[in-house]
């Protein structure tokens, strides 16, 4: 069930390919589609679709992920095993707590923002620079990620 107030959510889209994969525009379009779906259909339904790998939430290597503002994973379009886990302390190779940073940015920026960090690209198996575009929607933050 979708929670409100202190357990706001972060909705993120991840992309796994710098070459021939999702673009910045694709990520932004996915973010806007996620925002629209949550408004129209509700978080419970959309989260279930994301975790169930519904094709409407996948474009090439782009998919959605949801975090609570406490860092708990609520839905994951590529790794359902992460759902329910507290990932606020997850760090990239440089020691950057990127989920914590994303949550803080989402709380402080009412409009869209980009976030940079490093993450293993599952297609290349290499750690690569990545960026997430995020937009806040009431009690959610919708993000789309691409590799640079």
Secondary structure, 3 states (H helix, E strand, C coil): CCCCHHHCEEEEEEECCCCCCCCHHHHHHHHHHHHHHHHHHCHHHHHHHHHCCCHHHEECCEEEEEEECCCEEEEECCCHHHCCCECCCCCCCCCCCHHHHHHHHHHHCCCCEEEEEEEEECCCCEEEEEEEEEEEECCEEEEEEEEC
